[in-house]
Amino acid sequence: MFGKNSDNGYREISNGIKIKTISYGETSLMTEFVLKKDSVLPEHKHIHEQIGYLVKGKIRLFIESESRLINPGDSWCVPSNVIHKAEIIEDSIAIEVFTPCREEYKQYVFSDDID
């Protein structure tokens, strides 16, 4: 699968939080998160291991009882079935990879057609 950069395909999953699936395979899926200042990604957990990288902005990430201020260039890993949440300090962009593939996020793919 190839993906082409586009401003299309974002879907708001929570107030101030949009995602777009960049690419996926049989066992993993990569998304781009666009996060607005002062929004909150509510506490949740899922079966997927989640590895992230902050491209732009600043967030406070909570993984179980630990929290860290995340700046551009920082990364993280949320193990499977671990409670986590995020508070968005500045307008931010994050890239995250989920394994196994998050089937429900396949619907947010922007394009699999590249010129």
Secondary structure, 3 states (H helix, E strand, C coil): CCCCCCCCCCEEEECCEEEEEEEECCCCEEEEEEECCCCEEEEECCCCEEEEEEEEEEEEEEECCEEEEECCCCEEEECCCCCEEEEEEEEEEEEEEEECCCHHHHHHECCCCCC
